[in-house]
Amino acid sequence: MSALINAAESAGFWKLLSRVFVENTASRRLVKSMGFREVGTCEKHGQLDGVWRDVVIVERLIPANSDS
């Protein structure tokens, strides 16, 4: 994850955005520990094994590449 963040900063990205299944508490803790914040939930984002699944949207800003 650190390598991804560093590569994104080097490439000039100003934000990383991802989605995590709501019930995946381990991944939610991991992304939080890496500086991501939860910004919302998409209900019924997609189907897995025939069941509609909700996801939490997470983002991490890269201050070095933002205007503010």
PDB file of N, CA, C, O and CB in Angstrom:
ATOM      1  N   MET A   1       0.827  -1.182   0.000  1.00  0.00           N
ATOM      2  CA  MET A   1       0.000   0.000   0.000  1.00  0.00           C
ATOM      3  C   MET A   1       0.875   1.250   0.000  1.00  0.00           C
ATOM      4  O   MET A   1       0.581   2.220  -0.698  1.00  0.00           O
ATOM      5  CB  MET A   1      -0.943  -0.004   1.205  1.00  0.00           C
ATOM      6  N   SER A   2       1.947   1.222   0.783  1.00  0.00           N
ATOM      7  CA  SER A   2       2.850   2.380   0.811  1.00  0.00           C
ATOM      8  C   SER A   2       3.456   2.638  -0.559  1.00  0.00           C
ATOM      9  O   SER A   2       3.598   3.789  -0.973  1.00  0.00           O
ATOM     10  CB  SER A   2       3.964   2.168   1.841  1.00  0.00           C
ATOM     11  N   ALA A   3       3.814   1.565  -1.265  1.00  0.00           N
ATOM     12  CA  ALA A   3       4.390   1.714  -2.610  1.00  0.00           C
ATOM     13  C   ALA A   3       3.388   2.365  -3.557  1.00  0.00           C
ATOM     14  O   ALA A   3       3.764   3.199  -4.380  1.00  0.00           O
ATOM     15  CB  ALA A   3       4.831   0.345  -3.168  1.00  0.00           C
ATOM     16  N   LEU A   4       2.112   1.988  -3.444  1.00  0.00           N
ATOM     17  CA  LEU A   4       1.067   2.587  -4.280  1.00  0.00           C
ATOM     18  C   LEU A   4       0.935   4.083  -3.983  1.00  0.00           C
ATOM     19  O   LEU A   4       0.855   4.897  -4.902  1.00  0.00           O
ATOM     20  CB  LEU A   4      -0.288   1.873  -4.049  1.00  0.00           C
ATOM     21  N   ILE A   5       0.915   4.429  -2.726  1.00  0.00           N
ATOM     22  CA  ILE A   5       0.790   5.833  -2.338  1.00  0.00           C
ATOM     23  C   ILE A   5       1.990   6.626  -2.858  1.00  0.00           C
ATOM     24  O   ILE A   5       1.827   7.716  -3.406  1.00  0.00           O
ATOM     25  CB  ILE A   5       0.675   5.968  -0.797  1.00  0.00           C
ATOM     26  N   ASN A   6       3.191   6.078  -2.686  1.00  0.00           N
ATOM     27  CA  ASN A   6       4.397   6.764  -3.169  1.00  0.00           C
ATOM     28  C   ASN A   6       4.393   6.908  -4.683  1.00  0.00           C
ATOM     29  O   ASN A   6       4.767   7.957  -5.207  1.00  0.00           O
ATOM     30  CB  ASN A   6       5.650   6.011  -2.727  1.00  0.00           C
ATOM     31  N   ALA A   7       3.972   5.862  -5.392  1.00  0.00           N
ATOM     32  CA  ALA A   7       3.913   5.924  -6.861  1.00  0.00           C
ATOM     33  C   ALA A   7       2.894   6.969  -7.313  1.00  0.00           C
ATOM     34  O   ALA A   7       3.141   7.711  -8.264  1.00  0.00           O
ATOM     35  CB  ALA A   7       3.552   4.538  -7.454  1.00  0.00           C
ATOM     36  N   ALA A   8       1.756   7.027  -6.634  1.00  0.00           N
ATOM     37  CA  ALA A   8       0.729   8.009  -6.986  1.00  0.00           C
ATOM     38  C   ALA A   8       1.246   9.427  -6.762  1.00  0.00           C
ATOM     39  O   ALA A   8       0.992  10.316  -7.574  1.00  0.00           O
ATOM     40  CB  ALA A   8      -0.553   7.772  -6.163  1.00  0.00           C
ATOM     41  N   GLU A   9       1.962   9.640  -5.674  1.00  0.00           N
ATOM     42  CA  GLU A   9       2.523  10.967  -5.414  1.00  0.00           C
ATOM     43  C   GLU A   9       3.555  11.326  -6.483  1.00  0.00           C
ATOM     44  O   GLU A   9       3.561  12.448  -6.990  1.00  0.00           O
ATOM     45  CB  GLU A   9       3.166  11.020  -4.008  1.00  0.00           C
ATOM     46  N   SER A  10       4.422  10.379  -6.824  1.00  0.00           N
ATOM     47  CA  SER A  10       5.447  10.628  -7.846  1.00  0.00           C
ATOM     48  C   SER A  10       4.836  10.918  -9.209  1.00  0.00           C
ATOM     49  O   SER A  10       5.386  11.691  -9.992  1.00  0.00           O
ATOM     50  CB  SER A  10       6.386   9.436  -7.951  1.00  0.00           C
ATOM     51  N   ALA A  11       3.688  10.290  -9.489  1.00  0.00           N
ATOM     52  CA  ALA A  11       3.017  10.479 -10.780  1.00  0.00           C
ATOM     53  C   ALA A  11       2.200  11.766 -10.833  1.00  0.00           C
ATOM     54  O   ALA A  11       1.647  12.109 -11.878  1.00  0.00           O
ATOM     55  CB  ALA A  11       2.115   9.298 -11.070  1.00  0.00           C
ATOM     56  N   GLY A  12       2.125  12.479  -9.709  1.00  0.00           N
ATOM     57  CA  GLY A  12       1.398  13.746  -9.691  1.00  0.00           C
ATOM     58  C   GLY A  12      -0.073  13.634  -9.346  1.00  0.00           C
ATOM     59  O   GLY A  12      -0.813  14.611  -9.463  1.00  0.00           O
ATOM     60  N   PHE A  13      -0.511  12.443  -8.915  1.00  0.00           N
ATOM     61  CA  PHE A  13      -1.920  12.299  -8.528  1.00  0.00           C
ATOM     62  C   PHE A  13      -2.185  13.131  -7.281  1.00  0.00           C
ATOM     63  O   PHE A  13      -1.300  13.312  -6.444  1.00  0.00           O
ATOM     64  CB  PHE A  13      -2.285  10.805  -8.276  1.00  0.00           C
ATOM     65  N   TRP A  14      -3.406  13.636  -7.166  1.00  0.00           N
ATOM     66  CA  TRP A  14      -3.750  14.412  -5.969  1.00  0.00           C
ATOM     67  C   TRP A  14      -4.690  13.652  -5.037  1.00  0.00           C
ATOM     68  O   TRP A  14      -4.970  14.106  -3.928  1.00  0.00           O
ATOM     69  CB  TRP A  14      -4.388  15.733  -6.370  1.00  0.00           C
ATOM     70  N   LYS A  15      -5.184  12.477  -5.493  1.00  0.00           N
ATOM     71  CA  LYS A  15      -6.105  11.716  -4.657  1.00  0.00           C
ATOM     72  C   LYS A  15      -6.105  10.247  -5.089  1.00  0.00           C
ATOM     73  O   LYS A  15      -5.998   9.928  -6.273  1.00  0.00           O
ATOM     74  CB  LYS A  15      -7.534  12.308  -4.737  1.00  0.00           C
ATOM     75  N   LEU A  16      -6.227   9.371  -4.101  1.00  0.00           N
ATOM     76  CA  LEU A  16      -6.497   7.961  -4.356  1.00  0.00           C
ATOM     77  C   LEU A  16      -7.906   7.671  -3.862  1.00  0.00           C
ATOM     78  O   LEU A  16      -8.320   8.171  -2.816  1.00  0.00           O
ATOM     79  CB  LEU A  16      -5.439   7.030  -3.655  1.00  0.00           C
ATOM     80  N   LEU A  17      -8.630   6.875  -4.605  1.00  0.00           N
ATOM     81  CA  LEU A  17     -10.019   6.574  -4.291  1.00  0.00           C
ATOM     82  C   LEU A  17     -10.226   5.074  -4.428  1.00  0.00           C
ATOM     83  O   LEU A  17      -9.723   4.458  -5.367  1.00  0.00           O
ATOM     84  CB  LEU A  17     -10.995   7.363  -5.217  1.00  0.00           C
ATOM     85  N   SER A  18     -10.969   4.480  -3.490  1.00  0.00           N
ATOM     86  CA  SER A  18     -11.231   3.050  -3.564  1.00  0.00           C
ATOM     87  C   SER A  18     -12.574   2.730  -2.907  1.00  0.00           C
ATOM     88  O   SER A  18     -13.262   3.602  -2.377  1.00  0.00           O
ATOM     89  CB  SER A  18     -10.093   2.254  -2.892  1.00  0.00           C
ATOM     90  N   ARG A  19     -12.914   1.447  -2.966  1.00  0.00           N
ATOM     91  CA  ARG A  19     -14.142   0.960  -2.352  1.00  0.00           C
ATOM     92  C   ARG A  19     -13.820  -0.312  -1.574  1.00  0.00           C
ATOM     93  O   ARG A  19     -12.997  -1.123  -1.999  1.00  0.00           O
ATOM     94  CB  ARG A  19     -15.248   0.699  -3.425  1.00  0.00           C
ATOM     95  N   VAL A  20     -14.487  -0.475  -0.421  1.00  0.00           N
ATOM     96  CA  VAL A  20     -14.276  -1.636   0.439  1.00  0.00           C
ATOM     97  C   VAL A  20     -15.644  -2.166   0.843  1.00  0.00           C
ATOM     98  O   VAL A  20     -16.540  -1.391   1.177  1.00  0.00           O
ATOM     99  CB  VAL A  20     -13.409  -1.274   1.701  1.00  0.00           C
ATOM    100  N   PHE A  21     -15.807  -3.487   0.813  1.00  0.00           N
ATOM    101  CA  PHE A  21     -17.078  -4.049   1.278  1.00  0.00           C
ATOM    102  C   PHE A  21     -17.344  -3.594   2.707  1.00  0.00           C
ATOM    103  O   PHE A  21     -16.438  -3.588   3.541  1.00  0.00           O
ATOM    104  CB  PHE A  21     -17.064  -5.599   1.194  1.00  0.00           C
ATOM    105  N   VAL A  22     -18.574  -3.219   2.986  1.00  0.00           N
ATOM    106  CA  VAL A  22     -18.967  -2.670   4.284  1.00  0.00           C
ATOM    107  C   VAL A  22     -18.543  -3.584   5.437  1.00  0.00           C
ATOM    108  O   VAL A  22     -18.056  -3.104   6.461  1.00  0.00           O
ATOM    109  CB  VAL A  22     -20.480  -2.448   4.324  1.00  0.00           C
ATOM    110  N   GLU A  23     -18.721  -4.871   5.279  1.00  0.00           N
ATOM    111  CA  GLU A  23     -18.452  -5.807   6.379  1.00  0.00           C
ATOM    112  C   GLU A  23     -16.979  -6.188   6.510  1.00  0.00           C
ATOM    113  O   GLU A  23     -16.625  -6.937   7.421  1.00  0.00           O
ATOM    114  CB  GLU A  23     -19.268  -7.057   6.190  1.00  0.00           C
ATOM    115  N   ASN A  24     -16.112  -5.693   5.623  1.00  0.00           N
ATOM    116  CA  ASN A  24     -14.692  -6.042   5.660  1.00  0.00           C
ATOM    117  C   ASN A  24     -13.951  -5.120   6.632  1.00  0.00           C
ATOM    118  O   ASN A  24     -13.260  -4.186   6.222  1.00  0.00           O
ATOM    119  CB  ASN A  24     -14.069  -5.950   4.241  1.00  0.00           C
ATOM    120  N   THR A  25     -14.109  -5.400   7.908  1.00  0.00           N
ATOM    121  CA  THR A  25     -13.561  -4.515   8.937  1.00  0.00           C
ATOM    122  C   THR A  25     -12.035  -4.489   8.918  1.00  0.00           C
ATOM    123  O   THR A  25     -11.439  -3.453   9.211  1.00  0.00           O
ATOM    124  CB  THR A  25     -14.050  -4.949  10.312  1.00  0.00           C
ATOM    125  N   ALA A  26     -11.395  -5.596   8.582  1.00  0.00           N
ATOM    126  CA  ALA A  26      -9.928  -5.615   8.543  1.00  0.00           C
ATOM    127  C   ALA A  26      -9.403  -4.649   7.475  1.00  0.00           C
ATOM    128  O   ALA A  26      -8.477  -3.882   7.736  1.00  0.00           O
ATOM    129  CB  ALA A  26      -9.411  -7.049   8.266  1.00  0.00           C
ATOM    130  N   SER A  27      -9.985  -4.685   6.291  1.00  0.00           N
ATOM    131  CA  SER A  27      -9.553  -3.771   5.222  1.00  0.00           C
ATOM    132  C   SER A  27      -9.889  -2.328   5.567  1.00  0.00           C
ATOM    133  O   SER A  27      -9.124  -1.419   5.245  1.00  0.00           O
ATOM    134  CB  SER A  27     -10.209  -4.155   3.886  1.00  0.00           C
ATOM    135  N   ARG A  28     -11.009  -2.116   6.208  1.00  0.00           N
ATOM    136  CA  ARG A  28     -11.376  -0.752   6.599  1.00  0.00           C
ATOM    137  C   ARG A  28     -10.378  -0.201   7.607  1.00  0.00           C
ATOM    138  O   ARG A  28     -10.014   0.973   7.535  1.00  0.00           O
ATOM    139  CB  ARG A  28     -12.800  -0.719   7.186  1.00  0.00           C
ATOM    140  N   ARG A  29      -9.930  -1.033   8.551  1.00  0.00           N
ATOM    141  CA  ARG A  29      -8.902  -0.603   9.506  1.00  0.00           C
ATOM    142  C   ARG A  29      -7.581  -0.333   8.785  1.00  0.00           C
ATOM    143  O   ARG A  29      -6.895   0.644   9.088  1.00  0.00           O
ATOM    144  CB  ARG A  29      -8.700  -1.671  10.608  1.00  0.00           C
ATOM    145  N   LEU A  30      -7.222  -1.200   7.828  1.00  0.00           N
ATOM    146  CA  LEU A  30      -5.968  -1.034   7.102  1.00  0.00           C
ATOM    147  C   LEU A  30      -5.935   0.290   6.347  1.00  0.00           C
ATOM    148  O   LEU A  30      -4.980   1.055   6.480  1.00  0.00           O
ATOM    149  CB  LEU A  30      -5.759  -2.194   6.133  1.00  0.00           C
ATOM    150  N   VAL A  31      -6.970   0.566   5.557  1.00  0.00           N
ATOM    151  CA  VAL A  31      -6.941   1.803   4.775  1.00  0.00           C
ATOM    152  C   VAL A  31      -6.968   3.029   5.685  1.00  0.00           C
ATOM    153  O   VAL A  31      -6.357   4.050   5.369  1.00  0.00           O
ATOM    154  CB  VAL A  31      -8.125   1.846   3.800  1.00  0.00           C
ATOM    155  N   LYS A  32      -7.666   2.934   6.801  1.00  0.00           N
ATOM    156  CA  LYS A  32      -7.663   4.054   7.754  1.00  0.00           C
ATOM    157  C   LYS A  32      -6.257   4.283   8.295  1.00  0.00           C
ATOM    158  O   LYS A  32      -5.824   5.427   8.426  1.00  0.00           O
ATOM    159  CB  LYS A  32      -8.647   3.786   8.920  1.00  0.00           C
ATOM    160  N   SER A  33      -5.541   3.206   8.612  1.00  0.00           N
ATOM    161  CA  SER A  33      -4.186   3.337   9.143  1.00  0.00           C
ATOM    162  C   SER A  33      -3.222   3.913   8.109  1.00  0.00           C
ATOM    163  O   SER A  33      -2.164   4.429   8.470  1.00  0.00           O
ATOM    164  CB  SER A  33      -3.680   1.985   9.623  1.00  0.00           C
ATOM    165  N   MET A  34      -3.578   3.829   6.822  1.00  0.00           N
ATOM    166  CA  MET A  34      -2.745   4.353   5.741  1.00  0.00           C
ATOM    167  C   MET A  34      -3.158   5.774   5.328  1.00  0.00           C
ATOM    168  O   MET A  34      -2.676   6.299   4.324  1.00  0.00           O
ATOM    169  CB  MET A  34      -2.818   3.422   4.535  1.00  0.00           C
ATOM    170  N   GLY A  35      -4.053   6.388   6.113  1.00  0.00           N
ATOM    171  CA  GLY A  35      -4.414   7.779   5.868  1.00  0.00           C
ATOM    172  C   GLY A  35      -5.652   7.992   5.021  1.00  0.00           C
ATOM    173  O   GLY A  35      -5.956   9.126   4.652  1.00  0.00           O
ATOM    174  N   PHE A  36      -6.376   6.924   4.703  1.00  0.00           N
ATOM    175  CA  PHE A  36      -7.626   7.066   3.961  1.00  0.00           C
ATOM    176  C   PHE A  36      -8.739   7.435   4.930  1.00  0.00           C
ATOM    177  O   PHE A  36      -8.670   7.133   6.122  1.00  0.00           O
ATOM    178  CB  PHE A  36      -7.974   5.759   3.192  1.00  0.00           C
ATOM    179  N   ARG A  37      -9.759   8.090   4.403  1.00  0.00           N
ATOM    180  CA  ARG A  37     -10.947   8.390   5.212  1.00  0.00           C
ATOM    181  C   ARG A  37     -12.174   7.888   4.471  1.00  0.00           C
ATOM    182  O   ARG A  37     -12.203   7.852   3.241  1.00  0.00           O
ATOM    183  CB  ARG A  37     -11.066   9.921   5.510  1.00  0.00           C
ATOM    184  N   GLU A  38     -13.181   7.503   5.234  1.00  0.00           N
ATOM    185  CA  GLU A  38     -14.438   7.044   4.648  1.00  0.00           C
ATOM    186  C   GLU A  38     -15.270   8.252   4.282  1.00  0.00           C
ATOM    187  O   GLU A  38     -15.479   9.143   5.105  1.00  0.00           O
ATOM    188  CB  GLU A  38     -15.212   6.114   5.622  1.00  0.00           C
ATOM    189  N   VAL A  39     -15.753   8.286   3.034  1.00  0.00           N
ATOM    190  CA  VAL A  39     -16.494   9.456   2.573  1.00  0.00           C
ATOM    191  C   VAL A  39     -17.939   9.140   2.189  1.00  0.00           C
ATOM    192  O   VAL A  39     -18.705  10.047   1.865  1.00  0.00           O
ATOM    193  CB  VAL A  39     -15.786  10.070   1.398  1.00  0.00           C
ATOM    194  N   GLY A  40     -18.312   7.877   2.221  1.00  0.00           N
ATOM    195  CA  GLY A  40     -19.694   7.543   1.886  1.00  0.00           C
ATOM    196  C   GLY A  40     -19.868   6.060   1.663  1.00  0.00           C
ATOM    197  O   GLY A  40     -18.924   5.275   1.745  1.00  0.00           O
ATOM    198  N   THR A  41     -21.112   5.701   1.376  1.00  0.00           N
ATOM    199  CA  THR A  41     -21.459   4.305   1.120  1.00  0.00           C
ATOM    200  C   THR A  41     -22.278   4.228  -0.156  1.00  0.00           C
ATOM    201  O   THR A  41     -23.199   5.019  -0.362  1.00  0.00           O
ATOM    202  CB  THR A  41     -22.241   3.690   2.316  1.00  0.00           C
ATOM    203  N   CYS A  42     -21.943   3.285  -1.000  1.00  0.00           N
ATOM    204  CA  CYS A  42     -22.756   2.986  -2.184  1.00  0.00           C
ATOM    205  C   CYS A  42     -23.562   1.735  -1.880  1.00  0.00           C
ATOM    206  O   CYS A  42     -23.002   0.666  -1.638  1.00  0.00           O
ATOM    207  CB  CYS A  42     -21.865   2.793  -3.471  1.00  0.00           C
ATOM    208  N   GLU A  43     -24.866   1.876  -1.894  1.00  0.00           N
ATOM    209  CA  GLU A  43     -25.730   0.730  -1.651  1.00  0.00           C
ATOM    210  C   GLU A  43     -25.881  -0.085  -2.926  1.00  0.00           C
ATOM    211  O   GLU A  43     -25.979   0.453  -4.028  1.00  0.00           O
ATOM    212  CB  GLU A  43     -27.106   1.184  -1.134  1.00  0.00           C
ATOM    213  N   LYS A  44     -25.896  -1.393  -2.741  1.00  0.00           N
ATOM    214  CA  LYS A  44     -26.077  -2.320  -3.864  1.00  0.00           C
ATOM    215  C   LYS A  44     -25.150  -1.968  -5.026  1.00  0.00           C
ATOM    216  O   LYS A  44     -25.591  -1.816  -6.166  1.00  0.00           O
ATOM    217  CB  LYS A  44     -27.541  -2.308  -4.336  1.00  0.00           C
ATOM    218  N   HIS A  45     -23.862  -1.841  -4.719  1.00  0.00           N
ATOM    219  CA  HIS A  45     -22.865  -1.435  -5.712  1.00  0.00           C
ATOM    220  C   HIS A  45     -22.650  -2.513  -6.770  1.00  0.00           C
ATOM    221  O   HIS A  45     -22.435  -2.207  -7.943  1.00  0.00           O
ATOM    222  CB  HIS A  45     -21.541  -1.112  -5.026  1.00  0.00           C
ATOM    223  N   GLY A  46     -22.709  -3.754  -6.358  1.00  0.00           N
ATOM    224  CA  GLY A  46     -22.509  -4.847  -7.303  1.00  0.00           C
ATOM    225  C   GLY A  46     -22.924  -6.162  -6.675  1.00  0.00           C
ATOM    226  O   GLY A  46     -23.154  -6.259  -5.469  1.00  0.00           O
ATOM    227  N   GLN A  47     -23.011  -7.162  -7.522  1.00  0.00           N
ATOM    228  CA  GLN A  47     -23.400  -8.483  -7.040  1.00  0.00           C
ATOM    229  C   GLN A  47     -22.176  -9.388  -6.903  1.00  0.00           C
ATOM    230  O   GLN A  47     -21.280  -9.378  -7.747  1.00  0.00           O
ATOM    231  CB  GLN A  47     -24.431  -9.119  -7.987  1.00  0.00           C
ATOM    232  N   LEU A  48     -22.157 -10.164  -5.828  1.00  0.00           N
ATOM    233  CA  LEU A  48     -21.153 -11.180  -5.609  1.00  0.00           C
ATOM    234  C   LEU A  48     -21.888 -12.434  -5.186  1.00  0.00           C
ATOM    235  O   LEU A  48     -22.602 -12.436  -4.184  1.00  0.00           O
ATOM    236  CB  LEU A  48     -20.096 -10.738  -4.543  1.00  0.00           C
ATOM    237  N   ASP A  49     -21.715 -13.496  -5.944  1.00  0.00           N
ATOM    238  CA  ASP A  49     -22.433 -14.749  -5.679  1.00  0.00           C
ATOM    239  C   ASP A  49     -23.943 -14.536  -5.626  1.00  0.00           C
ATOM    240  O   ASP A  49     -24.640 -15.159  -4.824  1.00  0.00           O
ATOM    241  CB  ASP A  49     -21.952 -15.366  -4.366  1.00  0.00           C
ATOM    242  N   GLY A  50     -24.439 -13.654  -6.484  1.00  0.00           N
ATOM    243  CA  GLY A  50     -25.873 -13.422  -6.591  1.00  0.00           C
ATOM    244  C   GLY A  50     -26.470 -12.535  -5.515  1.00  0.00           C
ATOM    245  O   GLY A  50     -27.689 -12.379  -5.449  1.00  0.00           O
ATOM    246  N   VAL A  51     -25.622 -11.947  -4.662  1.00  0.00           N
ATOM    247  CA  VAL A  51     -26.094 -11.092  -3.571  1.00  0.00           C
ATOM    248  C   VAL A  51     -25.589  -9.676  -3.816  1.00  0.00           C
ATOM    249  O   VAL A  51     -24.403  -9.464  -4.068  1.00  0.00           O
ATOM    250  CB  VAL A  51     -25.613 -11.625  -2.179  1.00  0.00           C
ATOM    251  N   TRP A  52     -26.511  -8.697  -3.739  1.00  0.00           N
ATOM    252  CA  TRP A  52     -26.120  -7.297  -3.885  1.00  0.00           C
ATOM    253  C   TRP A  52     -25.288  -6.888  -2.683  1.00  0.00           C
ATOM    254  O   TRP A  52     -25.639  -7.211  -1.548  1.00  0.00           O
ATOM    255  CB  TRP A  52     -27.362  -6.378  -4.032  1.00  0.00           C
ATOM    256  N   ARG A  53     -24.173  -6.171  -2.921  1.00  0.00           N
ATOM    257  CA  ARG A  53     -23.265  -5.793  -1.850  1.00  0.00           C
ATOM    258  C   ARG A  53     -23.095  -4.285  -1.795  1.00  0.00           C
ATOM    259  O   ARG A  53     -23.002  -3.614  -2.823  1.00  0.00           O
ATOM    260  CB  ARG A  53     -21.913  -6.471  -2.031  1.00  0.00           C
ATOM    261  N   ASP A  54     -23.055  -3.765  -0.568  1.00  0.00           N
ATOM    262  CA  ASP A  54     -22.763  -2.355  -0.337  1.00  0.00           C
ATOM    263  C   ASP A  54     -21.251  -2.191  -0.176  1.00  0.00           C
ATOM    264  O   ASP A  54     -20.565  -3.113   0.264  1.00  0.00           O
ATOM    265  CB  ASP A  54     -23.524  -1.820   0.921  1.00  0.00           C
ATOM    266  N   VAL A  55     -20.742  -1.025  -0.531  1.00  0.00           N
ATOM    267  CA  VAL A  55     -19.323  -0.722  -0.348  1.00  0.00           C
ATOM    268  C   VAL A  55     -19.163   0.649   0.306  1.00  0.00           C
ATOM    269  O   VAL A  55     -19.993   1.541   0.134  1.00  0.00           O
ATOM    270  CB  VAL A  55     -18.572  -0.769  -1.702  1.00  0.00           C
ATOM    271  N   VAL A  56     -18.082   0.788   1.053  1.00  0.00           N
ATOM    272  CA  VAL A  56     -17.700   2.071   1.637  1.00  0.00           C
ATOM    273  C   VAL A  56     -16.686   2.700   0.688  1.00  0.00           C
ATOM    274  O   VAL A  56     -15.742   2.039   0.255  1.00  0.00           O
ATOM    275  CB  VAL A  56     -17.108   1.902   3.101  1.00  0.00           C
ATOM    276  N   ILE A  57     -16.881   3.972   0.365  1.00  0.00           N
ATOM    277  CA  ILE A  57     -15.944   4.704  -0.478  1.00  0.00           C
ATOM    278  C   ILE A  57     -14.896   5.334   0.437  1.00  0.00           C
ATOM    279  O   ILE A  57     -15.227   5.992   1.423  1.00  0.00           O
ATOM    280  CB  ILE A  57     -16.679   5.793  -1.349  1.00  0.00           C
ATOM    281  N   VAL A  58     -13.621   5.119   0.091  1.00  0.00           N
ATOM    282  CA  VAL A  58     -12.532   5.706   0.870  1.00  0.00           C
ATOM    283  C   VAL A  58     -11.647   6.540  -0.058  1.00  0.00           C
ATOM    284  O   VAL A  58     -11.503   6.231  -1.240  1.00  0.00           O
ATOM    285  CB  VAL A  58     -11.695   4.597   1.587  1.00  0.00           C
ATOM    286  N   GLU A  59     -11.061   7.597   0.493  1.00  0.00           N
ATOM    287  CA  GLU A  59     -10.161   8.433  -0.284  1.00  0.00           C
ATOM    288  C   GLU A  59      -8.978   8.842   0.563  1.00  0.00           C
ATOM    289  O   GLU A  59      -9.050   8.920   1.790  1.00  0.00           O
ATOM    290  CB  GLU A  59     -10.888   9.667  -0.821  1.00  0.00           C
ATOM    291  N   ARG A  60      -7.875   9.102  -0.140  1.00  0.00           N
ATOM    292  CA  ARG A  60      -6.681   9.629   0.521  1.00  0.00           C
ATOM    293  C   ARG A  60      -6.140  10.756  -0.347  1.00  0.00           C
ATOM    294  O   ARG A  60      -5.734  10.536  -1.488  1.00  0.00           O
ATOM    295  CB  ARG A  60      -5.594   8.507   0.746  1.00  0.00           C
ATOM    296  N   LEU A  61      -6.140  11.954   0.200  1.00  0.00           N
ATOM    297  CA  LEU A  61      -5.592  13.099  -0.517  1.00  0.00           C
ATOM    298  C   LEU A  61      -4.072  13.052  -0.452  1.00  0.00           C
ATOM    299  O   LEU A  61      -3.500  12.546   0.514  1.00  0.00           O
ATOM    300  CB  LEU A  61      -6.126  14.430   0.070  1.00  0.00           C
ATOM    301  N   ILE A  62      -3.424  13.579  -1.478  1.00  0.00           N
ATOM    302  CA  ILE A  62      -1.972  13.665  -1.524  1.00  0.00           C
ATOM    303  C   ILE A  62      -1.607  15.150  -1.506  1.00  0.00           C
ATOM    304  O   ILE A  62      -1.530  15.791  -2.554  1.00  0.00           O
ATOM    305  CB  ILE A  62      -1.386  12.936  -2.797  1.00  0.00           C
ATOM    306  N   PRO A  63      -1.382  15.693  -0.299  1.00  0.00           N
ATOM    307  CA  PRO A  63      -1.194  17.139  -0.152  1.00  0.00           C
ATOM    308  C   PRO A  63      -0.091  17.714  -1.039  1.00  0.00           C
ATOM    309  O   PRO A  63      -0.202  18.852  -1.496  1.00  0.00           O
ATOM    310  CB  PRO A  63      -0.887  17.457   1.277  1.00  0.00           C
ATOM    311  N   ALA A  64       0.970  16.947  -1.288  1.00  0.00           N
ATOM    312  CA  ALA A  64       2.081  17.462  -2.100  1.00  0.00           C
ATOM    313  C   ALA A  64       1.642  17.843  -3.501  1.00  0.00           C
ATOM    314  O   ALA A  64       2.289  18.664  -4.151  1.00  0.00           O
ATOM    315  CB  ALA A  64       3.189  16.432  -2.182  1.00  0.00           C
ATOM    316  N   ASN A  65       0.549  17.258  -3.975  1.00  0.00           N
ATOM    317  CA  ASN A  65       0.102  17.510  -5.344  1.00  0.00           C
ATOM    318  C   ASN A  65      -1.208  18.289  -5.436  1.00  0.00           C
ATOM    319  O   ASN A  65      -1.768  18.429  -6.523  1.00  0.00           O
ATOM    320  CB  ASN A  65      -0.052  16.210  -6.062  1.00  0.00           C
ATOM    321  N   SER A  66      -1.695  18.793  -4.317  1.00  0.00           N
ATOM    322  CA  SER A  66      -2.940  19.567  -4.365  1.00  0.00           C
ATOM    323  C   SER A  66      -2.628  21.063  -4.313  1.00  0.00           C
ATOM    324  O   SER A  66      -1.560  21.474  -3.857  1.00  0.00           O
ATOM    325  CB  SER A  66      -3.881  19.168  -3.194  1.00  0.00           C
ATOM    326  N   ASP A  67      -3.561  21.850  -4.780  1.00  0.00           N
ATOM    327  CA  ASP A  67      -3.368  23.298  -4.811  1.00  0.00           C
ATOM    328  C   ASP A  67      -3.478  23.946  -3.442  1.00  0.00           C
ATOM    329  O   ASP A  67      -2.955  25.036  -3.212  1.00  0.00           O
ATOM    330  CB  ASP A  67      -4.367  23.922  -5.735  1.00  0.00           C
ATOM    331  N   SER A  68      -4.172  23.255  -2.528  1.00  0.00           N
ATOM    332  CA  SER A  68      -4.355  23.895  -1.214  1.00  0.00           C
ATOM    333  C   SER A  68      -3.711  23.086  -0.119  1.00  0.00           C
ATOM    334  O   SER A  68      -3.766  23.473   1.049  1.00  0.00           O
ATOM    335  CB  SER A  68      -5.834  24.086  -0.905  1.00  0.00           C
TER     336      SER A  68
END
